Amino acid sequence: MTLSRLVIKNFKAFEEQAIDLRPITVILGPNNSGKSSILAAPRLLAQTIESQDSGVPLLLNGIFGDFGTYKDVVYMNHRARRLGLELEVQLGKSAYLKRLNLHEDDRIRLHLEYKFRTIRREVVLQHSELFINDHSVLTTKYADTSERHVVHRIGNGGVADTDASAIPRSVRFTNFLANISFGDSHGSGSTPESQSKRRELFEFSDKISFINTRISQNLRRTEYVGAMRVAPSRTYLFTGENRGRVGSNGEYTASILAMDSSKGGSKSQDLLRNVSEWLALSRMRSDVKIVPISDRHYTGPTSRYKGAPELR
């Protein structure tokens, strides 16, 4: 699954903007033209999906940055405005696609609309809509009276137009991803027509769950490295922790390389070798090494360039 389009509305510097994305997308512009605002949108969603709290719909302070308050991220700092974020992705290959009546070229679009509740000082997901190839398949809305999300529409028909006994009015969210359950696909004491409808809805629930998983996986692969990096240290501590990201300031780079250098077996130090090869191709350095100086400390990443002495 790859991110192919991003739409932002009332977000930071933009009242509304759509951006088509490719495997390599270069954004150019003068200072204060909104380049970082575009990058902020996927960062916000990625750090939200990484949150330990599955109930938070939009995490403004997380692993990819501190974005302040709702007032700081909404267009013109107007808290009464609705903030919109929309992702479009392609599903990609999977062994489950055929069973779920999906195709790898299917375009999945997730539209999210947020508002700010002044009394509680909280960000609320007001509206969400999931599309497959521009066809709306699931719409939810936040009900102020019950303070929970309800299913507003499934497919082309409203909930009220379908079998009320088969459709759940409430919906469970994992951050901003809506999950619905129809229980037993066979039901009990129902007509053949009703059982057929329940089986259809049960399969629909599986499809939504699969799409949500793919969106979540895509966002969890997001990496962000900012313009400002931490300065290198003379020595580092062996922590034994396997980091999944280098950090927004590059603060975990040395730790990741150190863990790679301590691996055994035929595939040991693959990362170090790859980094060294890229540095050599760029004519910056010829290799990178981690040098242990005790059981607790190491120096590095040390590097050399074309026969120059090691840098310590």
C-alpha positions in Angstrom: 0.0 0.0 0.0 1.4 3.4 -1.0 0.2 6.9 -0.2 -0.9 8.5 -3.5 -2.8 11.7 -2.5 -3.2 14.0 0.4 -5.9 16.6 0.9 -5.9 19.1 3.7 -8.6 21.6 4.7 -8.3 24.4 7.2 -5.0 23.0 8.2 -2.1 25.4 9.2 -1.2 27.6 6.2 -3.9 26.1 3.9 -7.6 26.8 3.6 -7.7 23.8 1.2 -5.0 22.0 -0.8 -4.7 18.7 -2.6 -1.3 17.1 -3.3 -0.7 14.2 -5.6 2.2 12.0 -4.3 4.6 9.7 -6.1 7.3 7.3 -4.9 9.7 10.4 -4.9 8.0 13.7 -4.4 10.0 16.9 -4.1 8.3 20.0 -2.6 10.0 23.3 -3.4 9.2 26.8 -2.3 10.4 29.9 -0.4 10.5 30.1 3.4 7.1 30.3 5.1 5.3 29.1 1.9 3.7 26.1 3.6 6.1 23.2 2.8 6.3 22.0 6.4 2.5 22.3 6.7 2.1 19.7 4.0 4.5 17.4 5.7 2.8 17.9 9.0 -0.4 16.3 8.0 0.9 12.7 7.5 3.1 13.1 10.5 0.1 13.9 12.7 -1.8 10.9 11.5 1.3 8.6 11.8 2.0 9.7 15.4 -1.7 9.3 16.3 -1.8 5.7 15.0 1.4 5.0 17.1 -0.2 6.3 20.3 -0.6 4.0 23.2 -4.0 5.5 23.7 -6.3 4.0 21.0 -9.0 6.5 22.0 -7.2 9.6 20.9 -8.5 10.7 17.5 -5.6 13.2 16.7 -2.4 13.3 18.7 -0.9 16.8 18.6 2.2 16.0 20.6 4.0 12.7 19.8 7.0 11.0 18.2 7.0 13.2 15.1 6.6 16.5 16.7 4.8 18.9 19.1 2.2 20.7 17.1 0.8 22.8 20.0 -2.9 23.1 20.4 -5.9 22.9 18.0 -5.7 26.6 17.6 -2.1 26.3 16.4 -2.9 23.8 13.6 -6.3 25.1 12.4 -6.3 27.6 9.5 -6.0 31.3 10.7 -6.0 30.0 14.3 -9.8 29.9 14.3 -10.9 27.2 16.7 -14.5 27.2 15.4 -13.3 25.9 12.0 -13.5 22.2 11.1 -10.1 20.7 10.2 -10.0 18.2 7.4 -7.4 15.5 6.6 -7.8 13.1 3.7 -5.5 10.2 2.6 -5.7 8.2 -0.6 -3.8 5.0 -0.9 -3.6 2.0 -3.2 -4.1 -1.4 -1.6 -1.2 -3.2 -3.2 -0.7 -6.9 -3.3 -2.1 -9.3 -0.7 -3.3 -12.9 -0.6 -6.6 -11.8 1.0 -7.7 -9.5 -1.8 -9.6 -12.0 -3.9 -11.5 -13.4 -0.9 -12.6 -9.9 0.1 -13.6 -8.9 -3.5 -10.8 -6.3 -3.6 -8.1 -5.6 -6.2 -4.5 -4.4 -5.7 -5.2 -1.3 -7.9 -8.2 -0.3 -5.8 -7.9 3.3 -4.5 -8.8 3.7 -0.8 -9.7 7.2 0.4 -10.2 8.1 4.0 -11.7 11.5 4.8 -11.5 12.8 8.4 -13.1 15.9 9.8 -12.2 17.3 13.3 -13.6 19.9 15.5 -12.6 21.4 18.8 -14.8 21.2 22.0 -14.0 24.4 23.9 -15.6 23.3 27.2 -13.5 20.1 27.5 -10.6 21.5 25.5 -10.5 18.4 23.4 -10.2 17.5 19.7 -13.1 15.4 18.4 -13.4 13.4 15.2 -16.7 14.8 14.0 -17.1 12.9 10.7 -15.3 10.1 8.9 -15.9 8.6 5.5 -14.3 5.7 3.7 -14.3 5.4 0.0 -13.2 2.5 -2.4 -12.6 3.9 -5.9 -14.7 7.0 -5.1 -17.6 4.9 -3.9 -18.6 5.7 -0.3 -18.7 2.5 1.7 -18.9 3.7 5.3 -19.8 7.0 6.9 -19.8 7.8 10.6 -20.8 10.9 12.6 -20.2 12.1 16.1 -23.5 12.4 18.0 -23.3 15.3 20.5 -26.2 14.0 22.5 -24.7 10.6 23.2 -21.1 11.7 22.9 -20.3 8.8 20.7 -19.9 7.9 17.0 -22.8 6.3 15.1 -22.9 4.6 11.7 -24.6 7.2 9.4 -24.4 5.4 6.1 -23.2 2.0 4.7 -22.7 1.9 1.0 -25.3 3.9 -0.9 -28.1 3.5 1.6 -28.6 5.2 5.0 -28.7 3.0 8.1 -32.5 3.7 8.4 -33.1 2.1 5.0 -31.5 -1.2 5.9 -32.3 -4.1 8.2 -32.1 -2.3 11.6 -31.7 -5.6 13.4 -28.5 -6.3 11.5 -26.8 -2.9 11.5 -25.0 -1.6 14.6 -25.7 2.0 15.3 -22.6 2.5 17.3 -19.0 2.2 16.0 -15.7 1.5 17.7 -12.7 3.6 16.7 -9.0 2.8 16.9 -7.8 6.4 16.9 -9.4 7.6 13.6 -10.1 4.2 12.0 -13.7 3.0 12.3 -14.4 -0.6 13.1 -17.9 -2.2 12.9 -19.1 -5.6 13.9 -22.2 -7.5 12.8 -21.8 -10.4 15.2 -22.7 -13.9 14.0 -23.0 -14.0 10.2 -25.8 -16.6 10.4 -28.0 -15.1 13.1 -30.7 -17.1 14.8 -34.4 -17.4 14.0 -34.2 -15.3 10.9 -35.5 -15.7 7.4 -33.2 -16.9 4.5 -33.3 -13.3 3.1 -32.2 -11.9 6.5 -29.5 -14.5 6.8 -28.2 -13.6 3.4 -28.1 -9.9 4.3 -26.2 -10.7 7.6 -23.6 -12.7 5.7 -23.2 -9.8 3.3 -22.7 -7.4 6.2 -20.3 -9.8 7.9 -18.1 -9.9 4.8 -18.3 -6.2 4.6 -17.0 -5.9 8.2 -14.0 -8.1 7.2 -13.3 -5.9 4.3 -13.3 -2.7 6.5 -11.1 -4.4 9.0 -8.6 -5.4 6.3 -8.5 -1.9 4.8 -8.0 -0.4 8.3 -5.1 -2.7 8.9 -3.4 -1.7 5.6 -3.8 2.0 6.3 -2.4 1.5 9.8 0.6 -0.5 8.5 1.3 2.2 5.9 1.3 5.0 8.5 3.4 3.0 10.9 6.1 2.8 8.2 6.3 6.6 8.2 9.7 8.1 9.0 10.5 11.7 9.6 13.9 13.4 10.0 13.8 17.1 10.6 16.2 19.8 9.4 17.8 20.1 12.8 19.9 17.1 13.9 21.5 16.3 17.2 25.2 16.9 17.4 27.3 13.7 17.6 28.6 12.6 21.0 32.1 11.4 21.8 30.8 8.2 23.4 27.4 6.4 23.5 25.8 3.9 25.8 24.9 0.4 24.7 21.2 0.3 25.6 20.3 -3.1 24.1 17.1 -1.5 22.7 16.1 -2.2 19.1 14.9 1.1 17.8 12.5 1.2 14.8 13.2 4.8 13.8 16.1 7.1 13.7 14.1 9.8 15.5 13.0 13.2 14.2 16.3 14.7 15.1 18.4 11.6 14.2 19.0 10.9 17.9 18.7 7.1 17.6 21.0 6.7 14.5 24.0 5.6 16.5 22.0 3.2 18.6 20.5 1.5 15.5 23.9 1.1 13.9 25.4 -0.2 17.2 22.7 -2.9 17.4 23.3 -3.9 13.8 27.0 -4.2 14.4 26.4 -6.5 17.3 24.4 -9.1 15.3 25.8 -12.5 14.6 25.3 -14.8 11.6 25.6 -14.5 7.9 23.3 -11.4 7.7 25.1 -9.5 10.5 26.0 -5.8 9.9 23.8 -5.6 6.7 22.8 -2.1 7.7 26.3 -0.9 8.3 27.4 -2.2 5.0 24.5 -0.5 3.2 25.2 2.8 4.9 28.9 2.5 4.0 28.1 1.8 0.4 25.8 4.8 0.1 28.3 7.1 1.7 31.0 5.8 -0.7 28.7 6.4 -3.7 28.1 10.0 -2.4 31.9 10.5 -2.0 31.4 11.5 1.5 32.9 8.6 3.4 34.2 5.1 2.5 32.8 3.3 5.5 31.2 3.5 9.0 32.3 1.6 12.0 31.1 1.1 15.6 34.1 0.8 18.0 33.3 -0.7 21.5 35.5 0.8 24.3 33.8 -1.1 27.1 30.9 -3.4 27.8 28.8 -0.2 28.4 30.2 2.4 26.0 31.2 2.7 22.3 32.4 5.4 20.0 30.7 5.9 16.7 29.6 5.9 14.2 33.2 6.5 13.3 34.0 7.0 9.6 36.8 7.2 7.1 37.2 8.7 3.7 39.5 7.2 1.1 42.3 6.2 3.3 42.0 9.0 5.8 42.5 8.2 9.5 39.5 7.2 11.5 37.6 10.1 13.1 37.0 9.6 16.8 
